[in-house]
Amino acid sequence: MTLITSRQHAVVKQCRALARGDARHMLLDGWHLVADAYVVGLPVELVAVRADMAAAHAFTLDAMADDGITILLVSDAVMEALSPVRTPSGVVAIAARPAIDPRALLVPDPAMVVAALGVQDPGNVGALIRSADAGGATGVLLDAASADPWGWKALRAAMGSAFRLPVLREDDATDRLDTWQREGLRIVAADPRDGVDLHTLDLGCPLVFVMGAEGAGLPGEILAAADVRVRIPMRARVESLNVAVAAALLVYEAARQRGQDLIR
């Protein structure tokens, strides 16, 4: 394989453009993310690896090459230009974004979806996806006002969970919530002030936990349309929890009530 030493190479420009956002592709940074994407069968198109690290990952790189994935060896300086992080891990990859069927978020039954509306911090979006995956949720729904779950910051925070759990981002996620509500899913809106205590609520039915924006919470019309509002008990001097932490507590309580075996 040819060693790329020029920061003017076309792949550098491509990765820098992807770091700013792209509708069809995503930029993966780090061996963990790249390997996870490959193992689950996502369409990885190109992998660039620092030349001095290639030997340690030769088995995986050879398998990728056999599957038709372009493998590039690059210098330290080029890797610094390719990677969006301050301290590059030594590998980046370009992959196509997965196409998600909305029905996949409801399987298996009973569905447990986590919906986030207006969650703008990509780290929070990634952590929310990771929490949903860890706690046994069936999928994650995001609206257009939320950070891109396929952006590199959210992907790093999700630690591979975005590849294992169906994640759907729609322009108007409220339409999807309305559809699911008509189909019999219970819409459970997080409300730290006026909700029903989490531990007194029956969470065994198919449901969607709806989380609001950092600080502002959910809009009044979403709260009014929900089947029930839920709150997480906490000391009076604490106004609210981080959205990913709150989602984790809701999901784990639902998993506990359902007797889900999370060790698998």
Secondary structure, 3 states (H helix, E strand, C coil): CCEECCCCCHHHHHHHHHHCCCCCEEEEECHHHHHHHHHCCCCEEEEEEEHHHCHHHHHHHHHHHHCCCEEEEECHHHHHHHCCCCCCCCEEEEEECCCCCHHHHHCCCCCEEEEECCCCCHHHHHHHHHHHHHCCCCEEEEECCCCCCCCHHHHHHHCCHHHHCCEEEECCHHHHHHHHHHCCCEEEEECCCCCEEHHHCCCCCCEEEEECECCCECCHHHHHHCCEEEECCCCCCCCCCCHHHHHHHHHHHHHHHHCCCCCC
